[in-house]
Amino acid sequence: MGKTNEVAGKVRQAAGKAVDNDEEQAKGAAQEVKGKAQVAKGDAKDAVKKVVDKA
């Protein structure tokens, strides 16, 4: 889900820029950040799981 939001946000930003719509660009940037946060959360979750599995 994170990568999907990240890519969708980039597309939304580009579309907003193409039609000179600052609001869409901002919404796209926010969606991209949300996606990056979701990816980071998933990575952290995986790292913790690996540590727990080794214990």
N, C-alpha and C positions, 0 to 999 in steps of 0.2 A: 504493500500500500504506500510505503514511503516513497519509493522510486516513481510510482505512478503520480503522486502529488507533485513531486519534484519536476517531472517532465511536463505535466499539465500546467504547472505554474510558469515554466519557461515559455510554453506555447502561448499562454494567456498574456504574458508580458509582451511577447512579440506581436500578438494580434492588437493589443492596446497601443503599442508604439506605431504599428502600421496605420491605424485609424486616428492617431493622435488623441488617445483617450487615457488621460493620466490615472483615472480611477481603475480602469482595467489593468493597467501596468502595475499599480499598487496591489491590487488583489492578486495578481499573478505572482508578484514578489512574495507576498505573504504566504501563498499556497506553496511556493518553492521552499521557503524557510520551514514551513510545517512538514513538508516531505523530508527535508534534510534532518529535522529533529526526530522524525519517526525512524529514519534509517539509523541514526545514532543510538536511539533507544534500543532498537533491535540488536545492534552490534554489542551494546553494553550487556544486554540480556544474555546474548550468546557467550560473551566472555565470562560472565558470572557462572553460567551453567557449566562451562568447561572447568572452571576452578572447583566447583562443587563436585563434579563428576570425578575429578582426580583425587579428591579427599577421601 
